[in-house]
Amino acid sequence: MVSVSIAAIGFFGVACSGDDEGGNGAGGGENGNVALTAIALDKTSLLMEVGESVTLNPVFTPANATNKSVKWNCDSSAAEVYEGVVTALSVGQATVSVTADDGGYKALCNVKVVADKNAVFVESIEFSKESYAMIVGDVLALVPTVLPQNADNKKLAWSTQDTSIISVNEQGMVEALAIGNATVTALATDGSGVSATVAIAVSNPATEVNFSGSDSYAKYTTWHGNKFELDVRTTPANADLRTLNWSFQTLNGKANPEGVSYEVTADKATVCCVVDENSTRDGCKVKVSTADNSDYADAQVDFLTYAWIMASKNHGATFEYGAHALCGTSNWRFNYEAKDYLGSQLYFVAYCPSDEQHMAEASPLDYYPNDIIPTSEYSLTSSDPEKLSLEKLEGKGYKLNFLADDMAAVDLTYTCGDFVQTYRINIIP
């Protein structure tokens, strides 16, 4: 009698909580052994009901590999695996893996465990907004849309990654607890694994507000076309400016006027006036109050830009001209006689008076340097550089260089931001 011994090749498995080696196949490599080069599973995903069991079978490459010993593992308590047999334990998701002893090759199967495989599952959860701004003490009810409408189980599990900033209960009611940012997650409980998140920013409410430290009213002056940041002060100092009530008007009372842009973020408020044809003296009125209207403040921003054509005679400055306002849509003309100006040096200066007195005074080029608009903020161009060229003086305007005896009909174009205005120089012999 001839006795033949056959080596049993086994596939050991494990529950989710641990790993065990299985099988007793010989190792690959030398002595005629065939090495394993890859491993796969006959199923890469499973939809299972609680209590159901399904067998996963490894697929080896090459099929005649000598060592087919493997280890099984499951990463979740929703299921367990033993010798390739997956058993669904509770509603949820799991990943079952098989790893070959020879070469460490690995394959995965995604497992979704549900109460009823024939149920209509949740496909999406949608919030009406991507983010919400709250102040400490606020309560917000989150009511997302769960699709499809005929889903059998629309119940959601709610959570937040930072319970010190916000809390959320099982109905999706959010309470702001402290200043900061946190996200809220709504997870479908039908085993579909569908979830959605929404961002929550929590700030402190302002109890007092003012401009520039003033109790009630502040006035600012800046130049036309400049984006200007208001000096807004609140109590507490870190209050979110977006929680305040804001109102912007032109000086003649037109609310939210075209040509006046403004922006309020968490920590600053800016306003810019480009053009306002309804006002000869551009400006914007600003009113701000606390969320409960218990405190308020007013401010006015004047965009008072003037153009000066300065004549320097015998190394001194003379002012035989006047200031011309840069506002509205008016274009100005300067008519000079050659006998007075061809022997002089002319300068163009954009000037923003800091008070009413300066507006009435004829100011030398360097007398009020803080009021002169930096040339980095605007540009000046000549329509005929062969007659009149320009030399940029950093921070002090432009020097006008005469290149011909007849300067009639030379235009100077002033550009600041989106604002453009033209000046015509007529110096006639």
Phi, psi and omega in degrees: 000133178260128180260127179247129179256125180251125179283127179277131177255116185248159176241094180285153177226173181219159170284174185299340188272356183195173180237145172223146175282151178224156175086163180225031181291156181286153181288150179279168176126242186280181176059034176084002178290147179258119184283145175283139179243345179193157175221145178219174175242149181288349175222132179258351176209149179223137170249116188231152172266153178304129181096346181281148176235140179223139179266129173260136182245128176289147175241117186260144173233122356286163184296336182260024177303141185289312185258109179247027177285140184222166172237140179250149178209151175227136188262008185215152177282358178289341181208169172221159180226138178215119182050039177087353180268116180265129178241127180280126184255320183204160181299131180156199181229153180208160173238121178261134180234151174233132183235128181281139175295323182275102176091349178070019180295146189225147175223152186235154172222125178274128184244128174244122182254126181231166178284326183213113182294340181270000181288160174271115187269159175293134179252332179203153174232125186232128172269150181289336178225153179280335182208159179225144174253128181230161172245157184305129181100343179293152173236135184228129176266117177268123181232083181286162175269125180255122182240149002284167182299329183265020176300136185291325182231105181259008181293139182244148172257126186254143177205161174225147183278351179218095183285352177280340181262315178221152172242153178218133180262183186288350175263002180084020177273120184257136175238131178277121186256324184205162180295136178151189180235139179208163177243149175246136180244133173249121184242130177296140182258009182271005180090359180288337181080004181286137178214166176210150180235155177221141182268139179237125175249122183250130179228172178272141175285147176276135175258340176219151180211143174202172177249132174054027179080358180283148181291325186222322190221140177221150180233132179239149174230130177214181186262155183300129180092355181271137174276119191245132180265124179283144178272083183267129181236136183230161168238119357291162187295335183262021179296144179284119183295340180289344179277354178274160175266123185245146174220131179237132179219157170284172181296335179268011171094004180284121184282144178043058190289150173293135182098344175250117180250146178213155182213133177240122175246187184299326187238002178203159177229129181235153178218144180218135177247118179266306178202142177217101185289346182272356182230134177275349179228091190300139177185173182217132174268137181234133173231137180223142178220161178291164184301327180264008178061023179279342180213147181210167176208153179239150176214158175228131177249117177261125175262081188255090177254133177235150175253131177244131168257109185260136177249126178253115181242130178053044177066017176235159181262131174240159187226069182264049188218282187119160180270143180238124188290138173265086178199167182063211183239014181288141173246134190259153176235134177249116181250113182234153174269142186299325184297336180267337191237337182293336177268007182247172172251126180259148176228145172253125181230126172269128194228133180239096184295139181273348176205173185296327182296318180298326182297329184270348184265149171269111191253131175300165187302321185254005188288319178238070186298333180288343181266345181280129182289129179301140179291349174288345182267343182214169177228156178228132179232153179256137179286341182219081182300341179284340175262317185221109178260161184237140177240119184283125176255111187304119176078357186230006179109204183233141173268130181262119182255120179283129178240005179208161181284328183253111183260012186300140173063039169262126183260137171253126181252119180264129179229125177221111185062235178268359185267133180227134176218146184246139177239133178256128179258118175243097174250109192250127179293000000 
